[in-house]
Structure formats: C-alpha cells, structure tokens
Amino acid sequence: MTTRKRPSEQLPFLDLRIGGLHLTVQRVPYSVLALISGVGGSLGGVIWLGR
C-alpha cells in the first residue's frame, strides 16, 4: 500500500548532509542567487575584457 503525503508537506529545495553537517534549504533564495550571478557576471566580464 502506498502512502500519500499531505499537500502541506513540501520537499526541501536542498538537503545537504556531509558527516555531522546537515543543511536544509526550504525555498529558493532568489535574492542570493541574483546577487551571486551579478557579482559573477561582473567579475567574468572584467577578466574576459581585461585581457
């Protein structure tokens, strides 16, 4: 017999377990992703065009 999860139970976006470290991210951090992509794009442009 299969069990069904309730709709309120949502799987985490990221569940990372390494040794004693257990990191769970429930929802996508869009502001952090936007910041990282902006900084990464700027650094990539400086490196690419600075040659």
mmCIF entry with sequence, helices, sheets and N, C-alpha, C, O atoms, coordinates in Angstrom:
data_MODEL
# 
_entry.id   MODEL 
# 
_entity.id                         1 
_entity.type                       polymer 
_entity.pdbx_number_of_molecules   1 
# 
_entity_poly.entity_id                      1 
_entity_poly.type                           'polypeptide(L)' 
_entity_poly.nstd_linkage                   no 
_entity_poly.nstd_monomer                   no 
_entity_poly.pdbx_seq_one_letter_code       MTTRKRPSEQLPFLDLRIGGLHLTVQRVPYSVLALISGVGGSLGGVIWLGR 
_entity_poly.pdbx_seq_one_letter_code_can   MTTRKRPSEQLPFLDLRIGGLHLTVQRVPYSVLALISGVGGSLGGVIWLGR 
_entity_poly.pdbx_strand_id                 A 
# 
loop_
_entity_poly_seq.entity_id 
_entity_poly_seq.num 
_entity_poly_seq.mon_id 
_entity_poly_seq.hetero 
1 1  MET n 
1 2  THR n 
1 3  THR n 
1 4  ARG n 
1 5  LYS n 
1 6  ARG n 
1 7  PRO n 
1 8  SER n 
1 9  GLU n 
1 10 GLN n 
1 11 LEU n 
1 12 PRO n 
1 13 PHE n 
1 14 LEU n 
1 15 ASP n 
1 16 LEU n 
1 17 ARG n 
1 18 ILE n 
1 19 GLY n 
1 20 GLY n 
1 21 LEU n 
1 22 HIS n 
1 23 LEU n 
1 24 THR n 
1 25 VAL n 
1 26 GLN n 
1 27 ARG n 
1 28 VAL n 
1 29 PRO n 
1 30 TYR n 
1 31 SER n 
1 32 VAL n 
1 33 LEU n 
1 34 ALA n 
1 35 LEU n 
1 36 ILE n 
1 37 SER n 
1 38 GLY n 
1 39 VAL n 
1 40 GLY n 
1 41 GLY n 
1 42 SER n 
1 43 LEU n 
1 44 GLY n 
1 45 GLY n 
1 46 VAL n 
1 47 ILE n 
1 48 TRP n 
1 49 LEU n 
1 50 GLY n 
1 51 ARG n 
# 
_struct_asym.id          A 
_struct_asym.entity_id   1 
# 
_struct_conf.conf_type_id            HELX_P 
_struct_conf.id                      HELX_P1 
_struct_conf.pdbx_PDB_helix_id       AA1 
_struct_conf.beg_label_comp_id       TYR 
_struct_conf.beg_label_asym_id       A 
_struct_conf.beg_label_seq_id        30 
_struct_conf.pdbx_beg_PDB_ins_code   ? 
_struct_conf.end_label_comp_id       LEU 
_struct_conf.end_label_asym_id       A 
_struct_conf.end_label_seq_id        49 
_struct_conf.pdbx_end_PDB_ins_code   ? 
_struct_conf.beg_auth_comp_id        TYR 
_struct_conf.beg_auth_asym_id        A 
_struct_conf.beg_auth_seq_id         30 
_struct_conf.end_auth_comp_id        LEU 
_struct_conf.end_auth_asym_id        A 
_struct_conf.end_auth_seq_id         49 
_struct_conf.pdbx_PDB_helix_class    1 
_struct_conf.details                 ? 
_struct_conf.pdbx_PDB_helix_length   20 
# 
_struct_conf_type.id          HELX_P 
_struct_conf_type.criteria    ? 
_struct_conf_type.reference   ? 
# 
_struct_sheet.id               AA1 
_struct_sheet.type             ? 
_struct_sheet.number_strands   2 
_struct_sheet.details          ? 
# 
_struct_sheet_order.sheet_id     AA1 
_struct_sheet_order.range_id_1   1 
_struct_sheet_order.range_id_2   2 
_struct_sheet_order.offset       ? 
_struct_sheet_order.sense        anti-parallel 
# 
loop_
_struct_sheet_range.sheet_id 
_struct_sheet_range.id 
_struct_sheet_range.beg_label_comp_id 
_struct_sheet_range.beg_label_asym_id 
_struct_sheet_range.beg_label_seq_id 
_struct_sheet_range.pdbx_beg_PDB_ins_code 
_struct_sheet_range.end_label_comp_id 
_struct_sheet_range.end_label_asym_id 
_struct_sheet_range.end_label_seq_id 
_struct_sheet_range.pdbx_end_PDB_ins_code 
_struct_sheet_range.beg_auth_comp_id 
_struct_sheet_range.beg_auth_asym_id 
_struct_sheet_range.beg_auth_seq_id 
_struct_sheet_range.end_auth_comp_id 
_struct_sheet_range.end_auth_asym_id 
_struct_sheet_range.end_auth_seq_id 
AA1 1 LEU A 14 ? ILE A 18 ? LEU A 14 ILE A 18 
AA1 2 LEU A 21 ? VAL A 25 ? LEU A 21 VAL A 25 
# 
loop_
_atom_site.group_PDB 
_atom_site.id 
_atom_site.type_symbol 
_atom_site.label_atom_id 
_atom_site.label_alt_id 
_atom_site.label_comp_id 
_atom_site.label_asym_id 
_atom_site.label_entity_id 
_atom_site.label_seq_id 
_atom_site.pdbx_PDB_ins_code 
_atom_site.Cartn_x 
_atom_site.Cartn_y 
_atom_site.Cartn_z 
_atom_site.occupancy 
_atom_site.B_iso_or_equiv 
_atom_site.pdbx_formal_charge 
_atom_site.auth_seq_id 
_atom_site.auth_comp_id 
_atom_site.auth_asym_id 
_atom_site.auth_atom_id 
_atom_site.pdbx_PDB_model_num 
ATOM 1   N N  . MET A 1 1  ? 0.846  -1.177 0.000   1.00 0.00 ? 1  MET A N  1 
ATOM 2   C CA . MET A 1 1  ? 0.000  0.000  0.000   1.00 0.00 ? 1  MET A CA 1 
ATOM 3   C C  . MET A 1 1  ? 0.890  1.239  0.000   1.00 0.00 ? 1  MET A C  1 
ATOM 4   O O  . MET A 1 1  ? 1.843  1.322  0.775   1.00 0.00 ? 1  MET A O  1 
ATOM 5   N N  . THR A 1 2  ? 0.588  2.176  -0.847  1.00 0.00 ? 2  THR A N  1 
ATOM 6   C CA . THR A 1 2  ? 1.384  3.402  -0.909  1.00 0.00 ? 2  THR A CA 1 
ATOM 7   C C  . THR A 1 2  ? 0.812  4.441  0.035   1.00 0.00 ? 2  THR A C  1 
ATOM 8   O O  . THR A 1 2  ? -0.395 4.511  0.262   1.00 0.00 ? 2  THR A O  1 
ATOM 9   N N  . THR A 1 3  ? 1.703  5.236  0.570   1.00 0.00 ? 3  THR A N  1 
ATOM 10  C CA . THR A 1 3  ? 1.261  6.319  1.450   1.00 0.00 ? 3  THR A CA 1 
ATOM 11  C C  . THR A 1 3  ? 1.333  7.629  0.686   1.00 0.00 ? 3  THR A C  1 
ATOM 12  O O  . THR A 1 3  ? 2.243  7.843  -0.116  1.00 0.00 ? 3  THR A O  1 
ATOM 13  N N  . ARG A 1 4  ? 0.389  8.486  0.934   1.00 0.00 ? 4  ARG A N  1 
ATOM 14  C CA . ARG A 1 4  ? 0.361  9.790  0.277   1.00 0.00 ? 4  ARG A CA 1 
ATOM 15  C C  . ARG A 1 4  ? 0.760  10.863 1.272   1.00 0.00 ? 4  ARG A C  1 
ATOM 16  O O  . ARG A 1 4  ? 0.396  10.820 2.447   1.00 0.00 ? 4  ARG A O  1 
ATOM 17  N N  . LYS A 1 5  ? 1.510  11.816 0.775   1.00 0.00 ? 5  LYS A N  1 
ATOM 18  C CA . LYS A 1 5  ? 1.895  12.938 1.626   1.00 0.00 ? 5  LYS A CA 1 
ATOM 19  C C  . LYS A 1 5  ? 0.810  13.996 1.581   1.00 0.00 ? 5  LYS A C  1 
ATOM 20  O O  . LYS A 1 5  ? 0.127  14.170 0.572   1.00 0.00 ? 5  LYS A O  1 
ATOM 21  N N  . ARG A 1 6  ? 0.668  14.682 2.669   1.00 0.00 ? 6  ARG A N  1 
ATOM 22  C CA . ARG A 1 6  ? -0.277 15.796 2.696   1.00 0.00 ? 6  ARG A CA 1 
ATOM 23  C C  . ARG A 1 6  ? 0.252  16.921 1.825   1.00 0.00 ? 6  ARG A C  1 
ATOM 24  O O  . ARG A 1 6  ? 1.467  17.086 1.717   1.00 0.00 ? 6  ARG A O  1 
ATOM 25  N N  . PRO A 1 7  ? -0.627 17.704 1.198   1.00 0.00 ? 7  PRO A N  1 
ATOM 26  C CA . PRO A 1 7  ? -0.169 18.812 0.343   1.00 0.00 ? 7  PRO A CA 1 
ATOM 27  C C  . PRO A 1 7  ? 0.675  19.842 1.086   1.00 0.00 ? 7  PRO A C  1 
ATOM 28  O O  . PRO A 1 7  ? 1.492  20.527 0.471   1.00 0.00 ? 7  PRO A O  1 
ATOM 29  N N  . SER A 1 8  ? 0.490  19.963 2.399   1.00 0.00 ? 8  SER A N  1 
ATOM 30  C CA . SER A 1 8  ? 1.250  20.957 3.158   1.00 0.00 ? 8  SER A CA 1 
ATOM 31  C C  . SER A 1 8  ? 2.708  20.533 3.361   1.00 0.00 ? 8  SER A C  1 
ATOM 32  O O  . SER A 1 8  ? 3.561  21.370 3.657   1.00 0.00 ? 8  SER A O  1 
ATOM 33  N N  . GLU A 1 9  ? 2.996  19.240 3.202   1.00 0.00 ? 9  GLU A N  1 
ATOM 34  C CA . GLU A 1 9  ? 4.367  18.760 3.350   1.00 0.00 ? 9  GLU A CA 1 
ATOM 35  C C  . GLU A 1 9  ? 5.111  18.960 2.034   1.00 0.00 ? 9  GLU A C  1 
ATOM 36  O O  . GLU A 1 9  ? 4.875  18.242 1.063   1.00 0.00 ? 9  GLU A O  1 
ATOM 37  N N  . GLN A 1 10 ? 6.000  19.929 2.009   1.00 0.00 ? 10 GLN A N  1 
ATOM 38  C CA . GLN A 1 10 ? 6.751  20.226 0.798   1.00 0.00 ? 10 GLN A CA 1 
ATOM 39  C C  . GLN A 1 10 ? 8.180  19.745 0.974   1.00 0.00 ? 10 GLN A C  1 
ATOM 40  O O  . GLN A 1 10 ? 8.779  19.925 2.034   1.00 0.00 ? 10 GLN A O  1 
ATOM 41  N N  . LEU A 1 11 ? 8.726  19.131 -0.072  1.00 0.00 ? 11 LEU A N  1 
ATOM 42  C CA . LEU A 1 11 ? 10.111 18.686 -0.017  1.00 0.00 ? 11 LEU A CA 1 
ATOM 43  C C  . LEU A 1 11 ? 11.035 19.896 -0.012  1.00 0.00 ? 11 LEU A C  1 
ATOM 44  O O  . LEU A 1 11 ? 10.734 20.902 -0.654  1.00 0.00 ? 11 LEU A O  1 
ATOM 45  N N  . PRO A 1 12 ? 12.151 19.814 0.699   1.00 0.00 ? 12 PRO A N  1 
ATOM 46  C CA . PRO A 1 12 ? 13.085 20.941 0.708   1.00 0.00 ? 12 PRO A CA 1 
ATOM 47  C C  . PRO A 1 12 ? 13.748 21.126 -0.652  1.00 0.00 ? 12 PRO A C  1 
ATOM 48  O O  . PRO A 1 12 ? 13.906 20.171 -1.413  1.00 0.00 ? 12 PRO A O  1 
ATOM 49  N N  . PHE A 1 13 ? 14.134 22.370 -0.948  1.00 0.00 ? 13 PHE A N  1 
ATOM 50  C CA . PHE A 1 13 ? 14.821 22.691 -2.194  1.00 0.00 ? 13 PHE A CA 1 
ATOM 51  C C  . PHE A 1 13 ? 16.194 22.032 -2.219  1.00 0.00 ? 13 PHE A C  1 
ATOM 52  O O  . PHE A 1 13 ? 16.623 21.514 -3.250  1.00 0.00 ? 13 PHE A O  1 
ATOM 53  N N  . LEU A 1 14 ? 16.887 22.055 -1.070  1.00 0.00 ? 14 LEU A N  1 
ATOM 54  C CA . LEU A 1 14 ? 18.230 21.486 -0.973  1.00 0.00 ? 14 LEU A CA 1 
ATOM 55  C C  . LEU A 1 14 ? 18.372 20.827 0.385   1.00 0.00 ? 14 LEU A C  1 
ATOM 56  O O  . LEU A 1 14 ? 18.080 21.444 1.409   1.00 0.00 ? 14 LEU A O  1 
ATOM 57  N N  . ASP A 1 15 ? 18.816 19.591 0.405   1.00 0.00 ? 15 ASP A N  1 
ATOM 58  C CA . ASP A 1 15 ? 19.050 18.866 1.650   1.00 0.00 ? 15 ASP A CA 1 
ATOM 59  C C  . ASP A 1 15 ? 20.450 18.279 1.563   1.00 0.00 ? 15 ASP A C  1 
ATOM 60  O O  . ASP A 1 15 ? 20.667 17.289 0.865   1.00 0.00 ? 15 ASP A O  1 
ATOM 61  N N  . LEU A 1 16 ? 21.402 18.884 2.270   1.00 0.00 ? 16 LEU A N  1 
ATOM 62  C CA . LEU A 1 16 ? 22.814 18.521 2.172   1.00 0.00 ? 16 LEU A CA 1 
ATOM 63  C C  . LEU A 1 16 ? 23.264 17.911 3.494   1.00 0.00 ? 16 LEU A C  1 
ATOM 64  O O  . LEU A 1 16 ? 23.125 18.522 4.554   1.00 0.00 ? 16 LEU A O  1 
ATOM 65  N N  . ARG A 1 17 ? 23.804 16.699 3.416   1.00 0.00 ? 17 ARG A N  1 
ATOM 66  C CA . ARG A 1 17 ? 24.305 16.018 4.614   1.00 0.00 ? 17 ARG A CA 1 
ATOM 67  C C  . ARG A 1 17 ? 25.715 15.527 4.339   1.00 0.00 ? 17 ARG A C  1 
ATOM 68  O O  . ARG A 1 17 ? 25.935 14.652 3.501   1.00 0.00 ? 17 ARG A O  1 
ATOM 69  N N  . ILE A 1 18 ? 26.672 16.111 5.064   1.00 0.00 ? 18 ILE A N  1 
ATOM 70  C CA . ILE A 1 18 ? 28.069 15.704 4.945   1.00 0.00 ? 18 ILE A CA 1 
ATOM 71  C C  . ILE A 1 18 ? 28.590 15.487 6.359   1.00 0.00 ? 18 ILE A C  1 
ATOM 72  O O  . ILE A 1 18 ? 28.786 16.442 7.111   1.00 0.00 ? 18 ILE A O  1 
ATOM 73  N N  . GLY A 1 19 ? 28.810 14.243 6.708   1.00 0.00 ? 19 GLY A N  1 
ATOM 74  C CA . GLY A 1 19 ? 29.283 13.928 8.054   1.00 0.00 ? 19 GLY A CA 1 
ATOM 75  C C  . GLY A 1 19 ? 28.292 14.425 9.102   1.00 0.00 ? 19 GLY A C  1 
ATOM 76  O O  . GLY A 1 19 ? 27.127 14.026 9.103   1.00 0.00 ? 19 GLY A O  1 
ATOM 77  N N  . GLY A 1 20 ? 28.758 15.296 9.993   1.00 0.00 ? 20 GLY A N  1 
ATOM 78  C CA . GLY A 1 20 ? 27.903 15.850 11.028  1.00 0.00 ? 20 GLY A CA 1 
ATOM 79  C C  . GLY A 1 20 ? 27.148 17.090 10.591  1.00 0.00 ? 20 GLY A C  1 
ATOM 80  O O  . GLY A 1 20 ? 26.309 17.596 11.336  1.00 0.00 ? 20 GLY A O  1 
ATOM 81  N N  . LEU A 1 21 ? 27.431 17.587 9.393   1.00 0.00 ? 21 LEU A N  1 
ATOM 82  C CA . LEU A 1 21 ? 26.780 18.794 8.886   1.00 0.00 ? 21 LEU A CA 1 
ATOM 83  C C  . LEU A 1 21 ? 25.476 18.433 8.193   1.00 0.00 ? 21 LEU A C  1 
ATOM 84  O O  . LEU A 1 21 ? 25.452 17.560 7.325   1.00 0.00 ? 21 LEU A O  1 
ATOM 85  N N  . HIS A 1 22 ? 24.400 19.094 8.571   1.00 0.00 ? 22 HIS A N  1 
ATOM 86  C CA . HIS A 1 22 ? 23.098 18.877 7.945   1.00 0.00 ? 22 HIS A CA 1 
ATOM 87  C C  . HIS A 1 22 ? 22.519 20.238 7.603   1.00 0.00 ? 22 HIS A C  1 
ATOM 88  O O  . HIS A 1 22 ? 22.152 21.007 8.491   1.00 0.00 ? 22 HIS A O  1 
ATOM 89  N N  . LEU A 1 23 ? 22.439 20.537 6.303   1.00 0.00 ? 23 LEU A N  1 
ATOM 90  C CA . LEU A 1 23 ? 21.949 21.825 5.826   1.00 0.00 ? 23 LEU A CA 1 
ATOM 91  C C  . LEU A 1 23 ? 20.685 21.599 5.010   1.00 0.00 ? 23 LEU A C  1 
ATOM 92  O O  . LEU A 1 23 ? 20.686 20.819 4.057   1.00 0.00 ? 23 LEU A O  1 
ATOM 93  N N  . THR A 1 24 ? 19.601 22.285 5.385   1.00 0.00 ? 24 THR A N  1 
ATOM 94  C CA . THR A 1 24 ? 18.340 22.176 4.671   1.00 0.00 ? 24 THR A CA 1 
ATOM 95  C C  . THR A 1 24 ? 17.883 23.560 4.253   1.00 0.00 ? 24 THR A C  1 
ATOM 96  O O  . THR A 1 24 ? 17.768 24.460 5.085   1.00 0.00 ? 24 THR A O  1 
ATOM 97  N N  . VAL A 1 25 ? 17.619 23.733 2.953   1.00 0.00 ? 25 VAL A N  1 
ATOM 98  C CA . VAL A 1 25 ? 17.087 24.987 2.421   1.00 0.00 ? 25 VAL A CA 1 
ATOM 99  C C  . VAL A 1 25 ? 15.669 24.694 1.957   1.00 0.00 ? 25 VAL A C  1 
ATOM 100 O O  . VAL A 1 25 ? 15.469 23.869 1.066   1.00 0.00 ? 25 VAL A O  1 
ATOM 101 N N  . GLN A 1 26 ? 14.680 25.362 2.553   1.00 0.00 ? 26 GLN A N  1 
ATOM 102 C CA . GLN A 1 26 ? 13.281 25.069 2.269   1.00 0.00 ? 26 GLN A CA 1 
ATOM 103 C C  . GLN A 1 26 ? 12.802 25.658 0.950   1.00 0.00 ? 26 GLN A C  1 
ATOM 104 O O  . GLN A 1 26 ? 12.047 25.008 0.228   1.00 0.00 ? 26 GLN A O  1 
ATOM 105 N N  . ARG A 1 27 ? 13.226 26.881 0.621   1.00 0.00 ? 27 ARG A N  1 
ATOM 106 C CA . ARG A 1 27 ? 12.773 27.510 -0.620  1.00 0.00 ? 27 ARG A CA 1 
ATOM 107 C C  . ARG A 1 27 ? 13.952 28.171 -1.314  1.00 0.00 ? 27 ARG A C  1 
ATOM 108 O O  . ARG A 1 27 ? 14.985 28.413 -0.690  1.00 0.00 ? 27 ARG A O  1 
ATOM 109 N N  . VAL A 1 28 ? 13.807 28.462 -2.589  1.00 0.00 ? 28 VAL A N  1 
ATOM 110 C CA . VAL A 1 28 ? 14.892 29.005 -3.395  1.00 0.00 ? 28 VAL A CA 1 
ATOM 111 C C  . VAL A 1 28 ? 15.178 30.446 -2.964  1.00 0.00 ? 28 VAL A C  1 
ATOM 112 O O  . VAL A 1 28 ? 14.274 31.281 -2.985  1.00 0.00 ? 28 VAL A O  1 
ATOM 113 N N  . PRO A 1 29 ? 16.426 30.754 -2.573  1.00 0.00 ? 29 PRO A N  1 
ATOM 114 C CA . PRO A 1 29 ? 16.774 32.127 -2.176  1.00 0.00 ? 29 PRO A CA 1 
ATOM 115 C C  . PRO A 1 29 ? 17.092 32.977 -3.412  1.00 0.00 ? 29 PRO A C  1 
ATOM 116 O O  . PRO A 1 29 ? 18.256 33.150 -3.772  1.00 0.00 ? 29 PRO A O  1 
ATOM 117 N N  . TYR A 1 30 ? 16.039 33.506 -4.060  1.00 0.00 ? 30 TYR A N  1 
ATOM 118 C CA . TYR A 1 30 ? 16.222 34.233 -5.319  1.00 0.00 ? 30 TYR A CA 1 
ATOM 119 C C  . TYR A 1 30 ? 17.105 35.462 -5.162  1.00 0.00 ? 30 TYR A C  1 
ATOM 120 O O  . TYR A 1 30 ? 17.876 35.777 -6.068  1.00 0.00 ? 30 TYR A O  1 
ATOM 121 N N  . SER A 1 31 ? 17.014 36.162 -4.039  1.00 0.00 ? 31 SER A N  1 
ATOM 122 C CA . SER A 1 31 ? 17.840 37.361 -3.861  1.00 0.00 ? 31 SER A CA 1 
ATOM 123 C C  . SER A 1 31 ? 19.321 36.993 -3.780  1.00 0.00 ? 31 SER A C  1 
ATOM 124 O O  . SER A 1 31 ? 20.163 37.707 -4.326  1.00 0.00 ? 31 SER A O  1 
ATOM 125 N N  . VAL A 1 32 ? 19.647 35.900 -3.110  1.00 0.00 ? 32 VAL A N  1 
ATOM 126 C CA . VAL A 1 32 ? 21.040 35.462 -3.016  1.00 0.00 ? 32 VAL A CA 1 
ATOM 127 C C  . VAL A 1 32 ? 21.539 34.984 -4.380  1.00 0.00 ? 32 VAL A C  1 
ATOM 128 O O  . VAL A 1 32 ? 22.675 35.271 -4.758  1.00 0.00 ? 32 VAL A O  1 
ATOM 129 N N  . LEU A 1 33 ? 20.702 34.262 -5.115  1.00 0.00 ? 33 LEU A N  1 
ATOM 130 C CA . LEU A 1 33 ? 21.094 33.808 -6.449  1.00 0.00 ? 33 LEU A CA 1 
ATOM 131 C C  . LEU A 1 33 ? 21.311 34.984 -7.393  1.00 0.00 ? 33 LEU A C  1 
ATOM 132 O O  . LEU A 1 33 ? 22.233 34.958 -8.208  1.00 0.00 ? 33 LEU A O  1 
ATOM 133 N N  . ALA A 1 34 ? 20.476 36.014 -7.295  1.00 0.00 ? 34 ALA A N  1 
ATOM 134 C CA . ALA A 1 34 ? 20.641 37.201 -8.137  1.00 0.00 ? 34 ALA A CA 1 
ATOM 135 C C  . ALA A 1 34 ? 21.933 37.936 -7.786  1.00 0.00 ? 34 ALA A C  1 
ATOM 136 O O  . ALA A 1 34 ? 22.638 38.410 -8.677  1.00 0.00 ? 34 ALA A O  1 
ATOM 137 N N  . LEU A 1 35 ? 22.245 38.032 -6.503  1.00 0.00 ? 35 LEU A N  1 
ATOM 138 C CA . LEU A 1 35 ? 23.475 38.692 -6.069  1.00 0.00 ? 35 LEU A CA 1 
ATOM 139 C C  . LEU A 1 35 ? 24.707 37.928 -6.568  1.00 0.00 ? 35 LEU A C  1 
ATOM 140 O O  . LEU A 1 35 ? 25.650 38.531 -7.081  1.00 0.00 ? 35 LEU A O  1 
ATOM 141 N N  . ILE A 1 36 ? 24.694 36.618 -6.418  1.00 0.00 ? 36 ILE A N  1 
ATOM 142 C CA . ILE A 1 36 ? 25.829 35.806 -6.861  1.00 0.00 ? 36 ILE A CA 1 
ATOM 143 C C  . ILE A 1 36 ? 26.009 35.893 -8.372  1.00 0.00 ? 36 ILE A C  1 
ATOM 144 O O  . ILE A 1 36 ? 27.135 36.004 -8.856  1.00 0.00 ? 36 ILE A O  1 
ATOM 145 N N  . SER A 1 37 ? 24.905 35.842 -9.122  1.00 0.00 ? 37 SER A N  1 
ATOM 146 C CA . SER A 1 37 ? 25.031 35.911 -10.581 1.00 0.00 ? 37 SER A CA 1 
ATOM 147 C C  . SER A 1 37 ? 25.478 37.291 -11.035 1.00 0.00 ? 37 SER A C  1 
ATOM 148 O O  . SER A 1 37 ? 26.217 37.402 -12.013 1.00 0.00 ? 37 SER A O  1 
ATOM 149 N N  . GLY A 1 38 ? 25.048 38.350 -10.349 1.00 0.00 ? 38 GLY A N  1 
ATOM 150 C CA . GLY A 1 38 ? 25.501 39.697 -10.701 1.00 0.00 ? 38 GLY A CA 1 
ATOM 151 C C  . GLY A 1 38 ? 26.984 39.890 -10.451 1.00 0.00 ? 38 GLY A C  1 
ATOM 152 O O  . GLY A 1 38 ? 27.697 40.431 -11.295 1.00 0.00 ? 38 GLY A O  1 
ATOM 153 N N  . VAL A 1 39 ? 27.444 39.449 -9.299  1.00 0.00 ? 39 VAL A N  1 
ATOM 154 C CA . VAL A 1 39 ? 28.868 39.566 -8.972  1.00 0.00 ? 39 VAL A CA 1 
ATOM 155 C C  . VAL A 1 39 ? 29.697 38.665 -9.890  1.00 0.00 ? 39 VAL A C  1 
ATOM 156 O O  . VAL A 1 39 ? 30.752 39.073 -10.376 1.00 0.00 ? 39 VAL A O  1 
ATOM 157 N N  . GLY A 1 40 ? 29.223 37.453 -10.122 1.00 0.00 ? 40 GLY A N  1 
ATOM 158 C CA . GLY A 1 40 ? 29.948 36.541 -11.003 1.00 0.00 ? 40 GLY A CA 1 
ATOM 159 C C  . GLY A 1 40 ? 30.020 37.051 -12.430 1.00 0.00 ? 40 GLY A C  1 
ATOM 160 O O  . GLY A 1 40 ? 31.051 36.914 -13.087 1.00 0.00 ? 40 GLY A O  1 
ATOM 161 N N  . GLY A 1 41 ? 28.937 37.638 -12.915 1.00 0.00 ? 41 GLY A N  1 
ATOM 162 C CA . GLY A 1 41 ? 28.943 38.200 -14.262 1.00 0.00 ? 41 GLY A CA 1 
ATOM 163 C C  . GLY A 1 41 ? 29.873 39.386 -14.383 1.00 0.00 ? 41 GLY A C  1 
ATOM 164 O O  . GLY A 1 41 ? 30.566 39.540 -15.389 1.00 0.00 ? 41 GLY A O  1 
ATOM 165 N N  . SER A 1 42 ? 29.890 40.226 -13.360 1.00 0.00 ? 42 SER A N  1 
ATOM 166 C CA . SER A 1 42 ? 30.793 41.379 -13.375 1.00 0.00 ? 42 SER A CA 1 
ATOM 167 C C  . SER A 1 42 ? 32.253 40.941 -13.350 1.00 0.00 ? 42 SER A C  1 
ATOM 168 O O  . SER A 1 42 ? 33.073 41.456 -14.110 1.00 0.00 ? 42 SER A O  1 
ATOM 169 N N  . LEU A 1 43 ? 32.571 39.999 -12.484 1.00 0.00 ? 43 LEU A N  1 
ATOM 170 C CA . LEU A 1 43 ? 33.949 39.501 -12.421 1.00 0.00 ? 43 LEU A CA 1 
ATOM 171 C C  . LEU A 1 43 ? 34.341 38.793 -13.717 1.00 0.00 ? 43 LEU A C  1 
ATOM 172 O O  . LEU A 1 43 ? 35.467 38.937 -14.193 1.00 0.00 ? 43 LEU A O  1 
ATOM 173 N N  . GLY A 1 44 ? 33.418 38.037 -14.278 1.00 0.00 ? 44 GLY A N  1 
ATOM 174 C CA . GLY A 1 44 ? 33.701 37.375 -15.545 1.00 0.00 ? 44 GLY A CA 1 
ATOM 175 C C  . GLY A 1 44 ? 33.943 38.368 -16.666 1.00 0.00 ? 44 GLY A C  1 
ATOM 176 O O  . GLY A 1 44 ? 34.816 38.155 -17.507 1.00 0.00 ? 44 GLY A O  1 
ATOM 177 N N  . GLY A 1 45 ? 33.175 39.456 -16.685 1.00 0.00 ? 45 GLY A N  1 
ATOM 178 C CA . GLY A 1 45 ? 33.378 40.490 -17.695 1.00 0.00 ? 45 GLY A CA 1 
ATOM 179 C C  . GLY A 1 45 ? 34.707 41.192 -17.549 1.00 0.00 ? 45 GLY A C  1 
ATOM 180 O O  . GLY A 1 45 ? 35.370 41.492 -18.541 1.00 0.00 ? 45 GLY A O  1 
ATOM 181 N N  . VAL A 1 46 ? 35.101 41.457 -16.311 1.00 0.00 ? 46 VAL A N  1 
ATOM 182 C CA . VAL A 1 46 ? 36.395 42.110 -16.067 1.00 0.00 ? 46 VAL A CA 1 
ATOM 183 C C  . VAL A 1 46 ? 37.541 41.204 -16.504 1.00 0.00 ? 46 VAL A C  1 
ATOM 184 O O  . VAL A 1 46 ? 38.494 41.660 -17.136 1.00 0.00 ? 46 VAL A O  1 
ATOM 185 N N  . ILE A 1 47 ? 37.447 39.940 -16.170 1.00 0.00 ? 47 ILE A N  1 
ATOM 186 C CA . ILE A 1 47 ? 38.508 39.001 -16.548 1.00 0.00 ? 47 ILE A CA 1 
ATOM 187 C C  . ILE A 1 47 ? 38.533 38.806 -18.063 1.00 0.00 ? 47 ILE A C  1 
ATOM 188 O O  . ILE A 1 47 ? 39.603 38.797 -18.671 1.00 0.00 ? 47 ILE A O  1 
ATOM 189 N N  . TRP A 1 48 ? 37.354 38.650 -18.675 1.00 0.00 ? 48 TRP A N  1 
ATOM 190 C CA . TRP A 1 48 ? 37.277 38.399 -20.115 1.00 0.00 ? 48 TRP A CA 1 
ATOM 191 C C  . TRP A 1 48 ? 37.753 39.602 -20.922 1.00 0.00 ? 48 TRP A C  1 
ATOM 192 O O  . TRP A 1 48 ? 38.511 39.445 -21.880 1.00 0.00 ? 48 TRP A O  1 
ATOM 193 N N  . LEU A 1 49 ? 37.311 40.809 -20.540 1.00 0.00 ? 49 LEU A N  1 
ATOM 194 C CA . LEU A 1 49 ? 37.655 42.007 -21.305 1.00 0.00 ? 49 LEU A CA 1 
ATOM 195 C C  . LEU A 1 49 ? 38.982 42.620 -20.882 1.00 0.00 ? 49 LEU A C  1 
ATOM 196 O O  . LEU A 1 49 ? 39.510 43.485 -21.582 1.00 0.00 ? 49 LEU A O  1 
ATOM 197 N N  . GLY A 1 50 ? 39.528 42.191 -19.757 1.00 0.00 ? 50 GLY A N  1 
ATOM 198 C CA . GLY A 1 50 ? 40.772 42.756 -19.273 1.00 0.00 ? 50 GLY A CA 1 
ATOM 199 C C  . GLY A 1 50 ? 42.006 42.125 -19.873 1.00 0.00 ? 50 GLY A C  1 
ATOM 200 O O  . GLY A 1 50 ? 43.124 42.474 -19.495 1.00 0.00 ? 50 GLY A O  1 
ATOM 201 N N  . ARG A 1 51 ? 41.829 41.221 -20.783 1.00 0.00 ? 51 ARG A N  1 
ATOM 202 C CA . ARG A 1 51 ? 42.984 40.534 -21.380 1.00 0.00 ? 51 ARG A CA 1 
ATOM 203 C C  . ARG A 1 51 ? 43.735 41.430 -22.307 1.00 0.00 ? 51 ARG A C  1 
ATOM 204 O O  . ARG A 1 51 ? 44.733 41.013 -22.894 1.00 0.00 ? 51 ARG A O  1 
# 
